[in-house]
Amino acid sequence: MASSYDNDLRLNEMATGDQSGSWGTVTNTNLELISEALSFGTEGITTNANTHTTTIADGASDPGRSLYLKYTGTLDSTCTITIAPNTISKTWYIENGTSGSQSIIISQGSGANVTIKTGQTKIVYSDGAGSGAAMGEIGTLAVANLAVDTNATVSGNIVVSGTVDGVDLQTLNTAVTANTAKTGITSGQANAITANTAKTGITSGQANAITANTSKTTNATHSGEVTGSGALTIANNVVDEANLKVSNGPTNDYVLTAQSGNTGGLTWAAISAGRSYLSSANTGSGASSYTFSSIPAGVKEVTFWLNSVRSAGSYGIIIQLGTSGGLVTSGYKPNQSGTNQASNLSAPLVNAGVYDEGFGYSMETQTYHGFIAFTRISSSGNTWVMNGQIGSGSNSNLVYNRTLQGVGLKTLGGELTQVRFKTTNNTFTSGTIQMTSSQ
């Protein structure tokens, strides 16, 4: 009959007549393995392994047989260690000596497991129940005296039936309860004890700290713009610029705006332009046209102000709108009417078809003043309404003896970017045209 190893230390159990001539060698090996079962052993885990198996060798030296077993290696996650065979019933001191701050889980079968945190050692045991085998750990440990040289970490509660450093905690609690006069402590401490009727949350160390704090500072007194020792008061009920948490520095005439992505959620910003001066043209230079190309995107109103504008002859003035693709020179719908002071008549001076190439005004050889405004009729469209009124006087004075009123409508194929003033068949000889806009 062959040898077997069906025991908890996996020793060679020789059958009758087995190991002839080698009985002494096998026996000596068994004795050495029994000694190993009382020794210290280490076993390395493959780097960053999630699982590991410790199989105690049959009839041969193995660190898994040791009474104190230390696991080493580097881990980046929890590693489950299976002790095999699952029929072994044995006790170990197992130390998690791995690096990487990861726990190890000691298992044998489908039963319970034991978790050991990094740097900790536990006394564990296996029940050897086969496929359903379980691992256990020492639970309640009763000792007569326990000496701790450095620190003791307790994750649960400590129940003390004797004294702590010579002090009976139960007696101390009774004394505190009985001390209704609250002698030996400050009024602040007395109030705290009165409020804490259950006497919970105060350790002996905290009590010592309260006793040592002879200054007993409760409410600090603040001075400056924020004052008070209890409820705080802002001086004059004003928080000035220096006390605000703003993402940028202030600039005169800027306003404070909400910007959720910036520091403090606040940012100083310039006021959005309402009506602003953009540019002007000197119409006394003798040119036949002037183009205003500095119109900002998203503008809702553009107004042109005529000051002493005059052409070389009795010709008209045409205003053309344009986009980034160029000036639009057809398809306008203008109309003009006027009043001549000499005849005291009001009648159309031009009709809608005369100036199809732009909005037009019929001008004689006189000096003109007034305004011509263009208004976008919807926030997202590109249809513009023209409305203007200009007056004229003779060459020698500025008495208005002629008033021209113009209206019109034009839809552009894109954003308004430019406006041109031109004469119908001559040149400008004097005056200026200024442009303003509003968003």
C-alpha positions in Angstrom: 0.0 0.0 0.0 1.4 3.4 -1.0 2.1 6.3 1.4 -0.6 8.9 2.0 -0.7 12.6 3.1 -4.2 12.9 4.4 -3.4 14.9 7.6 -3.4 18.5 8.5 0.4 18.9 8.2 0.6 16.9 4.9 3.2 14.4 6.5 4.0 11.1 4.8 1.9 8.4 6.5 3.8 5.2 5.5 1.7 2.1 4.9 2.7 -1.3 6.3 5.8 -2.6 4.4 6.1 0.8 2.6 9.4 2.7 2.2 11.6 -0.3 2.8 15.1 0.8 3.5 14.0 4.5 3.6 11.9 4.5 6.8 14.4 6.4 8.8 14.8 9.1 6.0 11.0 9.6 5.7 10.6 9.7 9.5 13.3 12.3 9.8 11.6 14.4 7.1 8.3 14.2 8.9 9.9 15.4 12.2 11.4 18.3 10.3 8.0 19.2 8.9 6.5 19.1 12.3 9.1 21.5 13.5 8.4 23.7 10.4 4.7 23.8 11.5 5.9 25.7 14.6 8.2 28.1 12.7 8.1 31.5 10.8 7.7 31.5 7.1 7.3 34.0 4.3 5.6 33.7 0.9 5.7 36.3 -1.9 2.6 37.3 -4.0 3.0 38.1 -7.6 3.1 41.9 -8.2 -0.5 43.4 -8.4 -2.1 40.0 -8.3 -5.8 39.8 -7.5 -5.7 36.1 -6.4 -3.0 33.8 -4.9 -3.0 30.2 -3.8 -0.9 28.8 -1.0 -0.8 25.0 -1.3 1.0 23.1 1.5 3.3 20.6 -0.2 2.9 16.8 0.5 5.8 15.6 2.5 8.1 18.5 1.6 9.1 21.8 3.1 6.6 24.7 2.4 6.2 28.2 4.0 2.4 27.6 4.1 2.9 25.1 6.8 4.5 27.6 9.2 2.7 28.7 12.3 3.5 32.4 11.6 3.1 33.1 7.9 4.0 36.5 6.4 2.8 37.5 2.9 5.0 40.0 1.0 4.9 41.7 -2.4 3.4 44.8 -4.0 -0.4 45.1 -4.5 -2.6 47.7 -6.3 -5.9 46.0 -5.2 -7.3 43.6 -2.7 -5.8 40.1 -3.1 -7.8 36.9 -2.2 -5.4 34.1 -0.9 -6.8 30.5 -1.0 -5.3 28.0 1.4 -5.1 24.5 -0.1 -5.9 21.7 0.2 -9.4 22.6 1.5 -9.3 19.6 3.9 -6.6 21.1 6.2 -7.7 22.2 9.6 -5.0 24.4 11.1 -4.2 27.6 12.9 -1.9 30.4 11.7 -0.6 33.8 12.7 -0.9 35.6 9.3 0.7 39.0 8.7 -0.1 41.2 5.7 3.4 42.5 5.0 2.6 43.6 1.4 3.2 47.2 0.2 0.6 49.3 -1.7 -1.8 49.8 1.2 -4.1 46.9 0.1 -5.9 44.2 2.2 -5.6 40.5 1.7 -8.5 38.1 2.1 -7.8 34.6 3.5 -10.1 31.9 2.1 -10.3 28.1 1.9 -13.6 27.2 0.4 -17.0 28.8 -0.2 -17.5 29.5 3.5 -16.5 32.6 5.5 -13.3 34.5 4.8 -11.0 36.7 7.0 -9.7 40.1 5.8 -6.4 41.4 7.0 -5.5 45.0 6.4 -2.0 46.1 5.4 0.4 46.0 8.3 -1.9 44.0 10.5 -1.5 40.4 11.8 -4.4 38.1 12.8 -4.8 34.7 14.3 -6.8 32.7 11.8 -7.9 29.1 11.6 -9.5 26.8 8.9 -12.1 24.2 9.4 -11.0 21.9 6.5 -14.6 21.2 5.5 -13.8 20.6 1.8 -15.4 22.7 -0.9 -17.5 24.6 1.7 -14.5 25.2 4.0 -14.4 28.4 6.0 -11.8 30.6 7.6 -12.2 32.1 11.1 -10.3 34.5 13.3 -9.9 34.9 17.1 -12.9 36.9 18.4 -13.2 37.7 22.1 -9.8 37.4 23.6 -9.6 37.2 27.4 -6.3 38.1 29.0 -5.3 38.9 32.6 -3.2 41.9 31.7 -2.5 43.6 28.4 0.5 45.8 28.0 0.7 48.1 25.0 4.1 49.8 24.4 3.1 52.3 21.7 -0.5 52.9 20.5 -3.7 50.9 20.5 -6.2 51.5 17.7 -9.8 50.7 18.6 -12.5 50.8 15.9 -15.4 49.8 18.3 -16.2 50.6 21.9 -14.1 50.0 25.0 -16.0 48.5 28.0 -14.1 49.1 31.3 -15.2 47.4 34.5 -12.2 48.4 36.5 -10.2 51.7 36.6 -8.3 53.6 33.9 -4.9 54.9 35.2 -6.2 54.5 38.7 -9.5 56.4 38.1 -12.8 54.6 38.4 -14.9 56.0 35.5 -18.2 55.0 37.0 -17.3 56.6 40.3 -16.2 59.8 38.4 -19.5 59.9 36.5 -21.4 59.5 39.7 -19.4 62.3 41.3 -20.0 64.6 38.4 -23.8 63.9 38.5 -23.9 64.5 42.2 -22.0 67.8 42.0 -25.1 69.9 41.4 -23.2 73.0 42.6 -20.7 72.5 39.8 -17.8 73.4 42.2 -14.3 73.5 40.9 -15.2 74.5 37.4 -15.9 77.7 35.5 -19.4 79.0 34.8 -18.9 78.1 31.1 -18.0 74.6 32.0 -20.9 74.4 34.3 -23.3 75.5 31.6 -21.9 72.9 29.2 -22.4 70.2 31.8 -25.9 71.4 32.5 -26.8 71.3 28.8 -25.2 67.9 28.3 -27.6 66.0 30.5 -26.6 62.6 29.2 -22.9 63.4 29.9 -22.0 62.0 26.5 -19.1 62.9 24.2 -16.6 64.0 26.9 -13.5 61.9 27.4 -11.0 62.3 30.3 -8.6 63.9 27.9 -11.1 66.5 26.9 -12.0 67.2 30.5 -8.3 67.7 31.2 -8.0 70.1 28.3 -11.0 72.1 29.6 -9.4 72.4 33.0 -6.1 73.5 31.5 -7.7 76.2 29.3 -7.7 78.9 32.0 -8.4 81.7 29.6 -11.7 80.1 28.6 -12.0 82.2 25.4 -15.6 81.9 24.1 -16.4 84.8 21.7 -13.6 86.8 20.3 -14.1 90.5 19.9 -13.7 91.7 16.3 -12.7 95.3 15.4 -12.6 97.2 12.1 -15.4 97.2 9.5 -16.9 94.0 11.0 -17.3 94.3 14.8 -18.8 92.4 17.7 -18.1 89.6 20.3 -21.4 87.8 19.7 -23.5 88.7 16.7 -21.2 90.4 14.1 -22.1 93.8 12.7 -20.9 95.4 9.5 -19.9 99.0 9.9 -22.6 101.3 8.4 -24.2 98.2 6.9 -21.9 98.6 3.9 -19.7 96.0 2.2 -17.2 98.0 0.1 -15.3 97.1 -3.1 -12.3 95.9 -1.1 -14.3 93.2 0.7 -15.8 91.7 -2.4 -14.4 88.5 -4.0 -14.2 89.6 -7.6 -12.2 87.9 -10.5 -10.6 91.1 -11.7 -9.7 94.6 -10.7 -12.2 97.5 -10.8 -12.2 100.2 -13.5 -14.2 103.5 -13.3 -17.6 103.3 -14.9 -17.6 99.5 -15.0 -20.5 97.5 -13.5 -20.4 94.3 -11.4 -21.7 91.3 -13.5 -22.5 87.7 -12.5 -20.0 85.2 -14.1 -20.4 81.8 -12.6 -17.2 80.4 -14.0 -15.0 83.2 -12.5 -13.5 83.6 -9.1 -16.2 84.6 -6.6 -18.8 84.4 -9.4 -18.4 88.2 -10.0 -16.6 90.2 -12.7 -16.2 93.9 -13.4 -17.3 94.6 -17.0 -17.9 97.6 -19.2 -21.5 98.7 -19.7 -22.9 97.5 -23.0 -23.0 100.4 -25.5 -26.3 102.1 -26.0 -25.8 105.0 -28.4 -22.2 105.4 -29.4 -20.3 107.7 -31.8 -18.7 105.6 -34.6 -17.4 107.6 -37.4 -17.9 110.7 -39.6 -17.3 111.8 -43.2 -16.2 115.2 -44.5 -18.5 115.8 -47.4 -16.6 119.0 -48.4 -13.8 117.0 -50.0 -15.4 116.9 -53.4 -16.1 113.2 -53.6 -19.2 111.8 -55.2 -19.8 109.1 -52.5 -18.8 108.2 -48.9 -19.0 104.7 -47.4 -19.4 104.0 -43.7 -18.0 100.5 -43.1 -17.4 100.4 -39.4 -20.9 99.2 -38.4 -20.7 96.7 -35.5 -22.3 93.3 -35.6 -25.7 92.9 -34.0 -26.5 96.6 -34.3 -30.2 97.4 -34.1 -30.3 101.0 -35.1 -28.0 103.3 -37.2 -28.5 107.0 -37.5 -26.7 109.5 -39.8 -26.6 113.2 -38.8 -26.2 115.6 -41.7 -24.6 118.9 -40.9 -24.4 121.6 -43.7 -24.3 118.9 -46.4 -24.4 120.4 -49.9 -24.0 119.1 -53.5 -22.6 120.9 -56.5 -25.9 121.0 -58.4 -29.6 120.3 -58.2 -29.3 116.6 -57.8 -30.5 113.9 -55.5 -28.7 112.0 -52.7 -28.9 108.2 -52.5 -28.3 106.0 -49.5 -27.4 102.3 -50.1 -27.1 99.5 -47.6 -24.6 96.7 -47.8 -23.5 93.4 -46.3 -20.1 91.7 -46.2 -20.8 90.6 -49.7 -21.0 94.2 -51.0 -23.4 97.1 -51.4 -27.0 96.4 -52.5 -27.8 98.6 -55.5 -31.4 97.7 -56.4 -34.8 96.7 -55.0 -35.3 99.6 -52.6 -38.8 100.8 -51.6 -38.4 104.5 -50.8 -40.8 107.5 -50.7 -40.3 111.1 -50.1 -42.5 114.1 -49.5 -41.6 117.7 -48.7 -42.9 121.2 -47.9 -41.7 124.2 -49.8 -42.1 127.4 -47.7 -42.3 129.7 -50.7 -45.4 128.0 -52.2 -46.7 126.5 -48.9 -47.4 123.2 -50.6 -46.9 119.7 -49.5 -46.5 117.2 -52.3 -44.4 114.2 -53.4 -41.1 115.4 -54.9 -40.0 111.9 -56.1 -41.9 108.6 -56.4 -41.0 105.1 -55.4 -39.5 104.1 -58.7 -37.1 107.0 -59.2 -34.5 105.7 -56.7 -34.7 101.9 -57.1 -31.0 101.8 -56.5 -31.3 103.2 -53.0 -33.2 105.4 -50.6 -33.3 108.9 -52.1 -33.8 112.5 -51.4 -34.2 115.2 -54.1 -31.8 118.0 -53.2 -31.5 121.4 -54.9 -28.4 123.6 -54.6 -28.9 124.3 -51.0 -27.4 123.3 -47.6 -29.1 120.5 -45.7 -29.3 119.5 -42.1 -31.1 116.7 -40.3 -31.1 112.9 -39.7 -31.6 109.7 -41.6 -32.2 106.6 -39.3 -32.3 102.9 -40.1 -34.0 100.5 -37.7 -33.9 96.7 -37.7 -37.6 95.5 -37.3 -36.8 92.2 -35.7 -34.0 91.0 -33.4 -33.0 88.1 -35.7 -34.0 89.3 -39.2 -32.3 91.7 -41.6 -35.2 93.9 -42.7 -34.5 97.6 -42.1 -36.9 100.5 -42.0 -35.7 104.0 -43.1 -37.0 107.2 -41.6 -35.5 110.6 -42.1 -36.1 114.3 -42.1 -33.8 117.0 -43.4 -34.3 120.7 -43.9 -32.6 123.1 -46.3 -31.9 126.9 -46.4 -30.4 129.2 -49.0 -26.7 129.5 -49.6 -26.5 132.7 -47.5 -28.4 131.6 -44.4 -29.7 128.6 -42.5 -33.3 129.6 -42.6 -35.2 126.4 -43.4 -37.5 127.0 -46.4 -37.7 123.4 -47.4 -38.4 120.2 -45.4 -38.0 116.7 -46.8 -39.5 113.6 -45.1 -38.4 110.2 -46.3 -39.4 106.6 -45.4 -38.5 103.2 -46.9 -38.0 99.5 -46.4 -35.2 97.1 -47.4 -34.5 93.4 -46.6 -30.9 92.4 -46.9 -29.4 88.9 -47.5 -27.2 89.2 -44.4 -25.9 91.3 -41.5 -25.7 95.0 -42.2 -22.0 96.0 -42.4 -21.9 99.2 -44.5 -23.9 102.2 -45.7 -23.0 104.5 -48.6 -24.1 108.1 -49.4 -23.8 109.2 -53.0 -25.1 111.9 -55.3 -27.1 111.1 -58.4 -24.8 112.9 -60.8 -22.4 115.2 -59.0 -20.2 115.7 -56.0 -20.5 116.8 -52.4 -19.1 120.3 -51.8 -19.4 120.9 -48.0 -20.6 119.6 -44.6 -20.2 116.4 -42.6 -22.1 113.3 -42.0 -21.8 111.6 -38.6 -22.9 108.0 -37.7 -24.2 106.7 -34.4 -25.6 103.3 -33.5 -27.3 101.4 -30.7 -27.4 97.7 -29.9 
